[in-house]
Amino acid sequence: QVQLVESGGGLVQAGGSLSLSCATSRNAFSFNSMGWYRQAPMKQRELVATITSTGNTNYADSVKGRFTISRNNAENTVYLQMNSLKPEDTAVYYCNAVELRYSLRYDYWGRGTQVTVSS
C-alpha cells in the first residue's frame, strides 16, 4: 500500500514563505508524476503543481513565479517551496502521486496539511 505523508504546513503572514514536503513509502521513480493539490473551504480541489519522473514541471497560473516544485528521488520526497504567499493560498494542501499502469491511471493521496496565510 502506498503512503504519502505531508509535512511543513502552518500559519504564515502574507508575503511570507513555507516549504511543504511529501515522503512516499515507495520508490518515487515508480510514479509517473507527483504533485500538490489544494482545497480551500467550500471550493473544489485544484492542481497547484506537478513534476514528472523526468523532471518536467507544471504550475497553476495562480502560483507561477511564486511556488517551486522539486523532487529528490533518492529520498523519495517531493517538495513545494511557497514564496510570496497570499491569503488566497489558504487551503489544505494534498500530496499526489500518479501511476500509469496498463493504460489505467492510479492516483494516490496524502492526508493533507493545512496552510493558512493571514493578511
Jmol script that loads the backbone (N, CA, C; Angstrom):
load data "model"
ATOM      1  N   GLN A   1       0.840  -1.183   0.000  1.00  0.00           N
ATOM      2  CA  GLN A   1       0.000   0.000   0.000  1.00  0.00           C
ATOM      3  C   GLN A   1       0.879   1.238   0.000  1.00  0.00           C
ATOM      4  N   VAL A   2       0.553   2.175  -0.874  1.00  0.00           N
ATOM      5  CA  VAL A   2       1.339   3.393  -0.996  1.00  0.00           C
ATOM      6  C   VAL A   2       0.924   4.385   0.080  1.00  0.00           C
ATOM      7  N   GLN A   3       1.906   4.953   0.741  1.00  0.00           N
ATOM      8  CA  GLN A   3       1.639   6.002   1.717  1.00  0.00           C
ATOM      9  C   GLN A   3       2.348   7.277   1.302  1.00  0.00           C
ATOM     10  N   LEU A   4       1.629   8.376   1.384  1.00  0.00           N
ATOM     11  CA  LEU A   4       2.190   9.697   1.143  1.00  0.00           C
ATOM     12  C   LEU A   4       1.981  10.508   2.406  1.00  0.00           C
ATOM     13  N   VAL A   5       3.050  11.048   2.944  1.00  0.00           N
ATOM     14  CA  VAL A   5       2.962  11.769   4.206  1.00  0.00           C
ATOM     15  C   VAL A   5       3.472  13.186   4.015  1.00  0.00           C
ATOM     16  N   GLU A   6       2.552  14.141   4.182  1.00  0.00           N
ATOM     17  CA  GLU A   6       2.921  15.548   4.030  1.00  0.00           C
ATOM     18  C   GLU A   6       3.393  16.132   5.354  1.00  0.00           C
ATOM     19  N   SER A   7       4.216  17.148   5.235  1.00  0.00           N
ATOM     20  CA  SER A   7       4.643  17.908   6.407  1.00  0.00           C
ATOM     21  C   SER A   7       5.007  19.315   5.969  1.00  0.00           C
ATOM     22  N   GLY A   8       5.035  20.236   6.930  1.00  0.00           N
ATOM     23  CA  GLY A   8       5.511  21.587   6.657  1.00  0.00           C
ATOM     24  C   GLY A   8       4.455  22.658   6.600  1.00  0.00           C
ATOM     25  N   GLY A   9       3.186  22.300   6.747  1.00  0.00           N
ATOM     26  CA  GLY A   9       2.162  23.330   6.745  1.00  0.00           C
ATOM     27  C   GLY A   9       2.220  24.180   7.991  1.00  0.00           C
ATOM     28  N   GLY A  10       1.389  25.213   8.024  1.00  0.00           N
ATOM     29  CA  GLY A  10       1.362  26.072   9.194  1.00  0.00           C
ATOM     30  C   GLY A  10       0.720  27.405   8.897  1.00  0.00           C
ATOM     31  N   LEU A  11       0.953  28.339   9.795  1.00  0.00           N
ATOM     32  CA  LEU A  11       0.408  29.688   9.692  1.00  0.00           C
ATOM     33  C   LEU A  11       1.529  30.654   9.357  1.00  0.00           C
ATOM     34  N   VAL A  12       1.281  31.498   8.372  1.00  0.00           N
ATOM     35  CA  VAL A  12       2.286  32.477   7.958  1.00  0.00           C
ATOM     36  C   VAL A  12       1.574  33.758   7.549  1.00  0.00           C
ATOM     37  N   GLN A  13       2.268  34.867   7.680  1.00  0.00           N
ATOM     38  CA  GLN A  13       1.699  36.131   7.250  1.00  0.00           C
ATOM     39  C   GLN A  13       1.830  36.284   5.740  1.00  0.00           C
ATOM     40  N   ALA A  14       0.971  37.082   5.175  1.00  0.00           N
ATOM     41  CA  ALA A  14       1.043  37.363   3.751  1.00  0.00           C
ATOM     42  C   ALA A  14       2.432  37.884   3.393  1.00  0.00           C
ATOM     43  N   GLY A  15       2.945  37.391   2.277  1.00  0.00           N
ATOM     44  CA  GLY A  15       4.289  37.764   1.864  1.00  0.00           C
ATOM     45  C   GLY A  15       5.359  36.818   2.360  1.00  0.00           C
ATOM     46  N   GLY A  16       4.991  35.945   3.269  1.00  0.00           N
ATOM     47  CA  GLY A  16       5.949  35.002   3.827  1.00  0.00           C
ATOM     48  C   GLY A  16       6.121  33.758   2.978  1.00  0.00           C
ATOM     49  N   SER A  17       6.880  32.816   3.531  1.00  0.00           N
ATOM     50  CA  SER A  17       7.200  31.587   2.806  1.00  0.00           C
ATOM     51  C   SER A  17       6.957  30.357   3.672  1.00  0.00           C
ATOM     52  N   LEU A  18       6.651  29.274   3.008  1.00  0.00           N
ATOM     53  CA  LEU A  18       6.540  27.969   3.651  1.00  0.00           C
ATOM     54  C   LEU A  18       7.061  26.931   2.683  1.00  0.00           C
ATOM     55  N   SER A  19       7.555  25.835   3.255  1.00  0.00           N
ATOM     56  CA  SER A  19       8.014  24.729   2.424  1.00  0.00           C
ATOM     57  C   SER A  19       7.290  23.464   2.854  1.00  0.00           C
ATOM     58  N   LEU A  20       6.686  22.788   1.907  1.00  0.00           N
ATOM     59  CA  LEU A  20       5.987  21.530   2.166  1.00  0.00           C
ATOM     60  C   LEU A  20       6.837  20.364   1.667  1.00  0.00           C
ATOM     61  N   SER A  21       6.719  19.253   2.363  1.00  0.00           N
ATOM     62  CA  SER A  21       7.409  18.033   1.950  1.00  0.00           C
ATOM     63  C   SER A  21       6.405  16.898   1.896  1.00  0.00           C
ATOM     64  N   CYS A  22       6.656  15.969   1.004  1.00  0.00           N
ATOM     65  CA  CYS A  22       5.822  14.774   0.892  1.00  0.00           C
ATOM     66  C   CYS A  22       6.733  13.576   0.710  1.00  0.00           C
ATOM     67  N   ALA A  23       6.701  12.694   1.677  1.00  0.00           N
ATOM     68  CA  ALA A  23       7.519  11.491   1.616  1.00  0.00           C
ATOM     69  C   ALA A  23       6.642  10.312   1.224  1.00  0.00           C
ATOM     70  N   THR A  24       7.140   9.513   0.298  1.00  0.00           N
ATOM     71  CA  THR A  24       6.386   8.355  -0.158  1.00  0.00           C
ATOM     72  C   THR A  24       7.032   7.073   0.331  1.00  0.00           C
ATOM     73  N   SER A  25       6.199   6.086   0.578  1.00  0.00           N
ATOM     74  CA  SER A  25       6.694   4.803   1.081  1.00  0.00           C
ATOM     75  C   SER A  25       7.253   3.939  -0.034  1.00  0.00           C
ATOM     76  N   ARG A  26       7.087   4.389  -1.271  1.00  0.00           N
ATOM     77  CA  ARG A  26       7.542   3.611  -2.416  1.00  0.00           C
ATOM     78  C   ARG A  26       8.558   4.413  -3.205  1.00  0.00           C
ATOM     79  N   ASN A  27       9.338   3.734  -3.995  1.00  0.00           N
ATOM     80  CA  ASN A  27      10.341   4.391  -4.824  1.00  0.00           C
ATOM     81  C   ASN A  27       9.663   5.447  -5.697  1.00  0.00           C
ATOM     82  N   ALA A  28      10.135   6.686  -5.581  1.00  0.00           N
ATOM     83  CA  ALA A  28       9.500   7.781  -6.310  1.00  0.00           C
ATOM     84  C   ALA A  28       9.556   7.571  -7.817  1.00  0.00           C
ATOM     85  N   PHE A  29      10.541   6.812  -8.290  1.00  0.00           N
ATOM     86  CA  PHE A  29      10.652   6.572  -9.733  1.00  0.00           C
ATOM     87  C   PHE A  29       9.505   5.733 -10.255  1.00  0.00           C
ATOM     88  N   SER A  30       8.821   5.037  -9.350  1.00  0.00           N
ATOM     89  CA  SER A  30       7.716   4.182  -9.787  1.00  0.00           C
ATOM     90  C   SER A  30       6.478   4.991 -10.165  1.00  0.00           C
ATOM     91  N   PHE A  31       6.485   6.267  -9.831  1.00  0.00           N
ATOM     92  CA  PHE A  31       5.351   7.128 -10.173  1.00  0.00           C
ATOM     93  C   PHE A  31       5.665   7.938 -11.433  1.00  0.00           C
ATOM     94  N   ASN A  32       4.675   8.061 -12.288  1.00  0.00           N
ATOM     95  CA  ASN A  32       4.863   8.861 -13.492  1.00  0.00           C
ATOM     96  C   ASN A  32       4.964  10.344 -13.165  1.00  0.00           C
ATOM     97  N   SER A  33       4.222  10.745 -12.154  1.00  0.00           N
ATOM     98  CA  SER A  33       4.322  12.123 -11.700  1.00  0.00           C
ATOM     99  C   SER A  33       3.921  12.214 -10.237  1.00  0.00           C
ATOM    100  N   MET A  34       4.382  13.272  -9.617  1.00  0.00           N
ATOM    101  CA  MET A  34       3.978  13.602  -8.257  1.00  0.00           C
ATOM    102  C   MET A  34       3.630  15.073  -8.227  1.00  0.00           C
ATOM    103  N   GLY A  35       2.832  15.453  -7.259  1.00  0.00           N
ATOM    104  CA  GLY A  35       2.454  16.855  -7.244  1.00  0.00           C
ATOM    105  C   GLY A  35       1.682  17.253  -6.017  1.00  0.00           C
ATOM    106  N   TRP A  36       1.207  18.477  -6.072  1.00  0.00           N
ATOM    107  CA  TRP A  36       0.455  19.066  -4.982  1.00  0.00           C
ATOM    108  C   TRP A  36      -0.859  19.622  -5.507  1.00  0.00           C
ATOM    109  N   TYR A  37      -1.897  19.371  -4.754  1.00  0.00           N
ATOM    110  CA  TYR A  37      -3.208  19.942  -4.991  1.00  0.00           C
ATOM    111  C   TYR A  37      -3.619  20.657  -3.708  1.00  0.00           C
ATOM    112  N   ARG A  38      -4.609  21.517  -3.821  1.00  0.00           N
ATOM    113  CA  ARG A  38      -5.107  22.185  -2.620  1.00  0.00           C
ATOM    114  C   ARG A  38      -6.620  22.333  -2.685  1.00  0.00           C
ATOM    115  N   GLN A  39      -7.192  22.421  -1.512  1.00  0.00           N
ATOM    116  CA  GLN A  39      -8.633  22.587  -1.420  1.00  0.00           C
ATOM    117  C   GLN A  39      -8.946  23.589  -0.322  1.00  0.00           C
ATOM    118  N   ALA A  40      -9.548  24.687  -0.719  1.00  0.00           N
ATOM    119  CA  ALA A  40      -9.990  25.711   0.219  1.00  0.00           C
ATOM    120  C   ALA A  40     -11.424  25.408   0.636  1.00  0.00           C
ATOM    121  N   PRO A  41     -11.855  25.946   1.767  1.00  0.00           N
ATOM    122  CA  PRO A  41     -13.233  25.697   2.213  1.00  0.00           C
ATOM    123  C   PRO A  41     -14.256  26.073   1.148  1.00  0.00           C
ATOM    124  N   MET A  42     -15.181  25.203   0.940  1.00  0.00           N
ATOM    125  CA  MET A  42     -16.286  25.420   0.007  1.00  0.00           C
ATOM    126  C   MET A  42     -15.832  25.474  -1.451  1.00  0.00           C
ATOM    127  N   LYS A  43     -14.631  25.032  -1.719  1.00  0.00           N
ATOM    128  CA  LYS A  43     -14.131  25.028  -3.097  1.00  0.00           C
ATOM    129  C   LYS A  43     -13.678  23.625  -3.481  1.00  0.00           C
ATOM    130  N   GLN A  44     -13.571  23.418  -4.781  1.00  0.00           N
ATOM    131  CA  GLN A  44     -13.097  22.130  -5.279  1.00  0.00           C
ATOM    132  C   GLN A  44     -11.588  22.039  -5.155  1.00  0.00           C
ATOM    133  N   ARG A  45     -11.123  20.815  -5.081  1.00  0.00           N
ATOM    134  CA  ARG A  45      -9.681  20.599  -5.062  1.00  0.00           C
ATOM    135  C   ARG A  45      -9.108  21.028  -6.406  1.00  0.00           C
ATOM    136  N   GLU A  46      -7.974  21.723  -6.357  1.00  0.00           N
ATOM    137  CA  GLU A  46      -7.362  22.212  -7.590  1.00  0.00           C
ATOM    138  C   GLU A  46      -5.881  21.880  -7.626  1.00  0.00           C
ATOM    139  N   LEU A  47      -5.393  21.755  -8.845  1.00  0.00           N
ATOM    140  CA  LEU A  47      -3.980  21.472  -9.042  1.00  0.00           C
ATOM    141  C   LEU A  47      -3.149  22.693  -8.676  1.00  0.00           C
ATOM    142  N   VAL A  48      -2.037  22.454  -7.991  1.00  0.00           N
ATOM    143  CA  VAL A  48      -1.093  23.519  -7.679  1.00  0.00           C
ATOM    144  C   VAL A  48       0.154  23.366  -8.554  1.00  0.00           C
ATOM    145  N   ALA A  49       0.754  22.192  -8.497  1.00  0.00           N
ATOM    146  CA  ALA A  49       1.976  21.957  -9.268  1.00  0.00           C
ATOM    147  C   ALA A  49       2.227  20.459  -9.374  1.00  0.00           C
ATOM    148  N   THR A  50       2.814  20.053 -10.479  1.00  0.00           N
ATOM    149  CA  THR A  50       3.196  18.657 -10.661  1.00  0.00           C
ATOM    150  C   THR A  50       4.594  18.577 -11.225  1.00  0.00           C
ATOM    151  N   ILE A  51       5.222  17.429 -11.023  1.00  0.00           N
ATOM    152  CA  ILE A  51       6.540  17.182 -11.577  1.00  0.00           C
ATOM    153  C   ILE A  51       6.600  15.725 -12.002  1.00  0.00           C
ATOM    154  N   THR A  52       7.064  15.500 -13.226  1.00  0.00           N
ATOM    155  CA  THR A  52       7.126  14.139 -13.740  1.00  0.00           C
ATOM    156  C   THR A  52       8.408  13.447 -13.269  1.00  0.00           C
ATOM    157  N   SER A  53       8.481  12.171 -13.567  1.00  0.00           N
ATOM    158  CA  SER A  53       9.664  11.402 -13.181  1.00  0.00           C
ATOM    159  C   SER A  53      10.916  11.894 -13.903  1.00  0.00           C
ATOM    160  N   THR A  54      10.715  12.590 -15.028  1.00  0.00           N
ATOM    161  CA  THR A  54      11.853  13.138 -15.774  1.00  0.00           C
ATOM    162  C   THR A  54      12.136  14.587 -15.422  1.00  0.00           C
ATOM    163  N   GLY A  55      11.340  15.132 -14.490  1.00  0.00           N
ATOM    164  CA  GLY A  55      11.617  16.481 -14.018  1.00  0.00           C
ATOM    165  C   GLY A  55      10.831  17.598 -14.675  1.00  0.00           C
ATOM    166  N   ASN A  56       9.927  17.265 -15.560  1.00  0.00           N
ATOM    167  CA  ASN A  56       9.095  18.303 -16.168  1.00  0.00           C
ATOM    168  C   ASN A  56       8.067  18.797 -15.156  1.00  0.00           C
ATOM    169  N   THR A  57       7.914  20.106 -15.106  1.00  0.00           N
ATOM    170  CA  THR A  57       7.018  20.699 -14.112  1.00  0.00           C
ATOM    171  C   THR A  57       5.828  21.406 -14.775  1.00  0.00           C
ATOM    172  N   ASN A  58       4.780  21.524 -13.997  1.00  0.00           N
ATOM    173  CA  ASN A  58       3.580  22.217 -14.441  1.00  0.00           C
ATOM    174  C   ASN A  58       2.999  22.943 -13.237  1.00  0.00           C
ATOM    175  N   TYR A  59       2.568  24.193 -13.443  1.00  0.00           N
ATOM    176  CA  TYR A  59       2.052  25.007 -12.346  1.00  0.00           C
ATOM    177  C   TYR A  59       0.696  25.613 -12.702  1.00  0.00           C
ATOM    178  N   ALA A  60      -0.108  25.788 -11.697  1.00  0.00           N
ATOM    179  CA  ALA A  60      -1.316  26.579 -11.868  1.00  0.00           C
ATOM    180  C   ALA A  60      -0.901  28.024 -12.112  1.00  0.00           C
ATOM    181  N   ASP A  61      -1.685  28.718 -12.921  1.00  0.00           N
ATOM    182  CA  ASP A  61      -1.349  30.106 -13.230  1.00  0.00           C
ATOM    183  C   ASP A  61      -1.267  30.963 -11.966  1.00  0.00           C
ATOM    184  N   SER A  62      -2.083  30.640 -10.993  1.00  0.00           N
ATOM    185  CA  SER A  62      -2.152  31.450  -9.779  1.00  0.00           C
ATOM    186  C   SER A  62      -0.896  31.360  -8.921  1.00  0.00           C
ATOM    187  N   VAL A  63      -0.059  30.363  -9.164  1.00  0.00           N
ATOM    188  CA  VAL A  63       1.143  30.206  -8.328  1.00  0.00           C
ATOM    189  C   VAL A  63       2.438  30.343  -9.112  1.00  0.00           C
ATOM    190  N   LYS A  64       2.339  30.497 -10.413  1.00  0.00           N
ATOM    191  CA  LYS A  64       3.550  30.622 -11.231  1.00  0.00           C
ATOM    192  C   LYS A  64       4.394  31.804 -10.763  1.00  0.00           C
ATOM    193  N   GLY A  65       5.673  31.549 -10.654  1.00  0.00           N
ATOM    194  CA  GLY A  65       6.585  32.601 -10.221  1.00  0.00           C
ATOM    195  C   GLY A  65       6.702  32.730  -8.717  1.00  0.00           C
ATOM    196  N   ARG A  66       5.814  32.063  -7.990  1.00  0.00           N
ATOM    197  CA  ARG A  66       5.852  32.123  -6.526  1.00  0.00           C
ATOM    198  C   ARG A  66       6.165  30.769  -5.896  1.00  0.00           C
ATOM    199  N   PHE A  67       5.674  29.707  -6.504  1.00  0.00           N
ATOM    200  CA  PHE A  67       5.866  28.355  -5.963  1.00  0.00           C
ATOM    201  C   PHE A  67       6.846  27.591  -6.842  1.00  0.00           C
ATOM    202  N   THR A  68       7.597  26.702  -6.205  1.00  0.00           N
ATOM    203  CA  THR A  68       8.531  25.848  -6.929  1.00  0.00           C
ATOM    204  C   THR A  68       8.391  24.418  -6.433  1.00  0.00           C
ATOM    205  N   ILE A  69       8.161  23.506  -7.358  1.00  0.00           N
ATOM    206  CA  ILE A  69       8.079  22.092  -7.003  1.00  0.00           C
ATOM    207  C   ILE A  69       9.392  21.413  -7.377  1.00  0.00           C
ATOM    208  N   SER A  70       9.814  20.494  -6.535  1.00  0.00           N
ATOM    209  CA  SER A  70      11.041  19.750  -6.815  1.00  0.00           C
ATOM    210  C   SER A  70      10.905  18.363  -6.210  1.00  0.00           C
ATOM    211  N   ARG A  71      11.798  17.485  -6.611  1.00  0.00           N
ATOM    212  CA  ARG A  71      11.744  16.132  -6.055  1.00  0.00           C
ATOM    213  C   ARG A  71      13.147  15.621  -5.825  1.00  0.00           C
ATOM    214  N   ASN A  72      13.282  14.811  -4.819  1.00  0.00           N
ATOM    215  CA  ASN A  72      14.529  14.136  -4.516  1.00  0.00           C
ATOM    216  C   ASN A  72      14.227  12.648  -4.589  1.00  0.00           C
ATOM    217  N   ASN A  73      14.572  12.042  -5.703  1.00  0.00           N
ATOM    218  CA  ASN A  73      14.225  10.635  -5.905  1.00  0.00           C
ATOM    219  C   ASN A  73      14.973   9.709  -4.951  1.00  0.00           C
ATOM    220  N   ALA A  74      16.156  10.103  -4.581  1.00  0.00           N
ATOM    221  CA  ALA A  74      16.938   9.267  -3.661  1.00  0.00           C
ATOM    222  C   ALA A  74      16.264   9.191  -2.294  1.00  0.00           C
ATOM    223  N   GLU A  75      15.544  10.275  -1.940  1.00  0.00           N
ATOM    224  CA  GLU A  75      14.858  10.313  -0.655  1.00  0.00           C
ATOM    225  C   GLU A  75      13.363  10.058  -0.799  1.00  0.00           C
ATOM    226  N   ASN A  76      12.924   9.781  -2.041  1.00  0.00           N
ATOM    227  CA  ASN A  76      11.502   9.517  -2.298  1.00  0.00           C
ATOM    228  C   ASN A  76      10.621  10.626  -1.741  1.00  0.00           C
ATOM    229  N   THR A  77      11.024  11.848  -2.027  1.00  0.00           N
ATOM    230  CA  THR A  77      10.339  13.010  -1.461  1.00  0.00           C
ATOM    231  C   THR A  77      10.108  14.064  -2.542  1.00  0.00           C
ATOM    232  N   VAL A  78       8.964  14.702  -2.470  1.00  0.00           N
ATOM    233  CA  VAL A  78       8.676  15.831  -3.332  1.00  0.00           C
ATOM    234  C   VAL A  78       8.439  17.049  -2.437  1.00  0.00           C
ATOM    235  N   TYR A  79       8.877  18.207  -2.913  1.00  0.00           N
ATOM    236  CA  TYR A  79       8.810  19.420  -2.130  1.00  0.00           C
ATOM    237  C   TYR A  79       8.002  20.491  -2.857  1.00  0.00           C
ATOM    238  N   LEU A  80       7.464  21.406  -2.087  1.00  0.00           N
ATOM    239  CA  LEU A  80       6.816  22.581  -2.648  1.00  0.00           C
ATOM    240  C   LEU A  80       7.282  23.790  -1.854  1.00  0.00           C
ATOM    241  N   GLN A  81       8.083  24.616  -2.491  1.00  0.00           N
ATOM    242  CA  GLN A  81       8.528  25.860  -1.871  1.00  0.00           C
ATOM    243  C   GLN A  81       7.549  26.954  -2.262  1.00  0.00           C
ATOM    244  N   MET A  82       6.959  27.580  -1.257  1.00  0.00           N
ATOM    245  CA  MET A  82       5.932  28.597  -1.493  1.00  0.00           C
ATOM    246  C   MET A  82       6.430  29.936  -0.982  1.00  0.00           C
ATOM    247  N   ASN A  83       6.595  30.875  -1.889  1.00  0.00           N
ATOM    248  CA  ASN A  83       7.042  32.216  -1.542  1.00  0.00           C
ATOM    249  C   ASN A  83       5.956  33.236  -1.855  1.00  0.00           C
ATOM    250  N   SER A  84       6.111  34.411  -1.299  1.00  0.00           N
ATOM    251  CA  SER A  84       5.151  35.499  -1.544  1.00  0.00           C
ATOM    252  C   SER A  84       3.718  35.023  -1.352  1.00  0.00           C
ATOM    253  N   LEU A  85       3.491  34.359  -0.250  1.00  0.00           N
ATOM    254  CA  LEU A  85       2.177  33.771  -0.012  1.00  0.00           C
ATOM    255  C   LEU A  85       1.097  34.836   0.149  1.00  0.00           C
ATOM    256  N   LYS A  86      -0.091  34.492  -0.313  1.00  0.00           N
ATOM    257  CA  LYS A  86      -1.245  35.378  -0.262  1.00  0.00           C
ATOM    258  C   LYS A  86      -2.353  34.721   0.550  1.00  0.00           C
ATOM    259  N   PRO A  87      -3.256  35.510   1.113  1.00  0.00           N
ATOM    260  CA  PRO A  87      -4.368  34.898   1.854  1.00  0.00           C
ATOM    261  C   PRO A  87      -5.157  33.904   1.025  1.00  0.00           C
ATOM    262  N   GLU A  88      -5.241  34.128  -0.270  1.00  0.00           N
ATOM    263  CA  GLU A  88      -5.984  33.189  -1.124  1.00  0.00           C
ATOM    264  C   GLU A  88      -5.257  31.862  -1.330  1.00  0.00           C
ATOM    265  N   ASP A  89      -4.042  31.750  -0.844  1.00  0.00           N
ATOM    266  CA  ASP A  89      -3.336  30.462  -0.874  1.00  0.00           C
ATOM    267  C   ASP A  89      -3.753  29.569   0.296  1.00  0.00           C
ATOM    268  N   THR A  90      -4.545  30.110   1.196  1.00  0.00           N
ATOM    269  CA  THR A  90      -5.004  29.323   2.352  1.00  0.00           C
ATOM    270  C   THR A  90      -5.838  28.137   1.891  1.00  0.00           C
ATOM    271  N   ALA A  91      -5.430  26.958   2.321  1.00  0.00           N
ATOM    272  CA  ALA A  91      -6.106  25.727   1.898  1.00  0.00           C
ATOM    273  C   ALA A  91      -5.441  24.538   2.588  1.00  0.00           C
ATOM    274  N   VAL A  92      -6.070  23.396   2.427  1.00  0.00           N
ATOM    275  CA  VAL A  92      -5.405  22.138   2.781  1.00  0.00           C
ATOM    276  C   VAL A  92      -4.667  21.679   1.525  1.00  0.00           C
ATOM    277  N   TYR A  93      -3.392  21.421   1.684  1.00  0.00           N
ATOM    278  CA  TYR A  93      -2.553  21.000   0.567  1.00  0.00           C
ATOM    279  C   TYR A  93      -2.352  19.485   0.620  1.00  0.00           C
ATOM    280  N   TYR A  94      -2.625  18.843  -0.506  1.00  0.00           N
ATOM    281  CA  TYR A  94      -2.544  17.394  -0.595  1.00  0.00           C
ATOM    282  C   TYR A  94      -1.437  16.982  -1.547  1.00  0.00           C
ATOM    283  N   CYS A  95      -0.669  16.017  -1.129  1.00  0.00           N
ATOM    284  CA  CYS A  95       0.333  15.410  -1.996  1.00  0.00           C
ATOM    285  C   CYS A  95      -0.344  14.345  -2.860  1.00  0.00           C
ATOM    286  N   ASN A  96       0.079  14.280  -4.096  1.00  0.00           N
ATOM    287  CA  ASN A  96      -0.498  13.323  -5.048  1.00  0.00           C
ATOM    288  C   ASN A  96       0.608  12.596  -5.794  1.00  0.00           C
ATOM    289  N   ALA A  97       0.378  11.337  -6.061  1.00  0.00           N
ATOM    290  CA  ALA A  97       1.293  10.555  -6.901  1.00  0.00           C
ATOM    291  C   ALA A  97       0.464   9.795  -7.921  1.00  0.00           C
ATOM    292  N   VAL A  98       0.933   9.778  -9.138  1.00  0.00           N
ATOM    293  CA  VAL A  98       0.197   9.135 -10.236  1.00  0.00           C
ATOM    294  C   VAL A  98       1.024   8.010 -10.826  1.00  0.00           C
ATOM    295  N   GLU A  99       0.375   6.890 -10.970  1.00  0.00           N
ATOM    296  CA  GLU A  99       0.995   5.742 -11.616  1.00  0.00           C
ATOM    297  C   GLU A  99       0.134   5.359 -12.815  1.00  0.00           C
ATOM    298  N   LEU A 100       0.763   5.243 -13.970  1.00  0.00           N
ATOM    299  CA  LEU A 100       0.079   4.777 -15.174  1.00  0.00           C
ATOM    300  C   LEU A 100       0.493   3.337 -15.421  1.00  0.00           C
ATOM    301  N   ARG A 101      -0.495   2.465 -15.382  1.00  0.00           N
ATOM    302  CA  ARG A 101      -0.188   1.035 -15.496  1.00  0.00           C
ATOM    303  C   ARG A 101      -1.236   0.388 -16.387  1.00  0.00           C
ATOM    304  N   TYR A 102      -0.805  -0.208 -17.502  1.00  0.00           N
ATOM    305  CA  TYR A 102      -1.696  -0.866 -18.457  1.00  0.00           C
ATOM    306  C   TYR A 102      -2.830   0.069 -18.884  1.00  0.00           C
ATOM    307  N   SER A 103      -2.467   1.301 -19.227  1.00  0.00           N
ATOM    308  CA  SER A 103      -3.420   2.309 -19.709  1.00  0.00           C
ATOM    309  C   SER A 103      -4.402   2.771 -18.646  1.00  0.00           C
ATOM    310  N   LEU A 104      -4.177   2.388 -17.422  1.00  0.00           N
ATOM    311  CA  LEU A 104      -5.032   2.848 -16.328  1.00  0.00           C
ATOM    312  C   LEU A 104      -4.246   3.818 -15.454  1.00  0.00           C
ATOM    313  N   ARG A 105      -4.985   4.781 -14.910  1.00  0.00           N
ATOM    314  CA  ARG A 105      -4.353   5.762 -14.035  1.00  0.00           C
ATOM    315  C   ARG A 105      -4.710   5.466 -12.585  1.00  0.00           C
ATOM    316  N   TYR A 106      -3.689   5.416 -11.768  1.00  0.00           N
ATOM    317  CA  TYR A 106      -3.876   5.207 -10.336  1.00  0.00           C
ATOM    318  C   TYR A 106      -3.377   6.457  -9.607  1.00  0.00           C
ATOM    319  N   ASP A 107      -4.253   7.053  -8.830  1.00  0.00           N
ATOM    320  CA  ASP A 107      -3.909   8.229  -8.036  1.00  0.00           C
ATOM    321  C   ASP A 107      -3.795   7.839  -6.568  1.00  0.00           C
ATOM    322  N   TYR A 108      -2.735   8.334  -5.960  1.00  0.00           N
ATOM    323  CA  TYR A 108      -2.527   8.125  -4.533  1.00  0.00           C
ATOM    324  C   TYR A 108      -2.477   9.501  -3.861  1.00  0.00           C
ATOM    325  N   TRP A 109      -3.058   9.561  -2.657  1.00  0.00           N
ATOM    326  CA  TRP A 109      -3.174  10.851  -1.979  1.00  0.00           C
ATOM    327  C   TRP A 109      -2.670  10.787  -0.551  1.00  0.00           C
ATOM    328  N   GLY A 110      -2.086  11.889  -0.122  1.00  0.00           N
ATOM    329  CA  GLY A 110      -1.781  12.041   1.281  1.00  0.00           C
ATOM    330  C   GLY A 110      -3.002  12.550   2.020  1.00  0.00           C
ATOM    331  N   ARG A 111      -2.866  12.707   3.322  1.00  0.00           N
ATOM    332  CA  ARG A 111      -3.992  13.162   4.134  1.00  0.00           C
ATOM    333  C   ARG A 111      -4.141  14.671   4.143  1.00  0.00           C
ATOM    334  N   GLY A 112      -3.124  15.358   3.707  1.00  0.00           N
ATOM    335  CA  GLY A 112      -3.220  16.813   3.620  1.00  0.00           C
ATOM    336  C   GLY A 112      -2.550  17.532   4.770  1.00  0.00           C
ATOM    337  N   THR A 113      -2.130  18.754   4.500  1.00  0.00           N
ATOM    338  CA  THR A 113      -1.541  19.606   5.532  1.00  0.00           C
ATOM    339  C   THR A 113      -2.102  21.017   5.354  1.00  0.00           C
ATOM    340  N   GLN A 114      -2.470  21.625   6.452  1.00  0.00           N
ATOM    341  CA  GLN A 114      -3.125  22.934   6.402  1.00  0.00           C
ATOM    342  C   GLN A 114      -2.098  24.044   6.221  1.00  0.00           C
ATOM    343  N   VAL A 115      -2.398  24.921   5.280  1.00  0.00           N
ATOM    344  CA  VAL A 115      -1.618  26.145   5.100  1.00  0.00           C
ATOM    345  C   VAL A 115      -2.566  27.328   5.290  1.00  0.00           C
ATOM    346  N   THR A 116      -2.234  28.202   6.205  1.00  0.00           N
ATOM    347  CA  THR A 116      -3.053  29.365   6.476  1.00  0.00           C
ATOM    348  C   THR A 116      -2.202  30.620   6.326  1.00  0.00           C
ATOM    349  N   VAL A 117      -2.666  31.527   5.482  1.00  0.00           N
ATOM    350  CA  VAL A 117      -1.944  32.770   5.243  1.00  0.00           C
ATOM    351  C   VAL A 117      -2.806  33.917   5.765  1.00  0.00           C
ATOM    352  N   SER A 118      -2.289  34.629   6.734  1.00  0.00           N
ATOM    353  CA  SER A 118      -3.042  35.737   7.321  1.00  0.00           C
ATOM    354  C   SER A 118      -2.712  37.041   6.613  1.00  0.00           C
ATOM    355  N   SER A 119      -3.698  37.919   6.559  1.00  0.00           N
ATOM    356  CA  SER A 119      -3.492  39.198   5.871  1.00  0.00           C
ATOM    357  C   SER A 119      -2.960  40.259   6.817  1.00  0.00           C
TER     358      SER A 119
END
end "model"
wireframe off; spacefill off
backbone 0.3
color backbone group
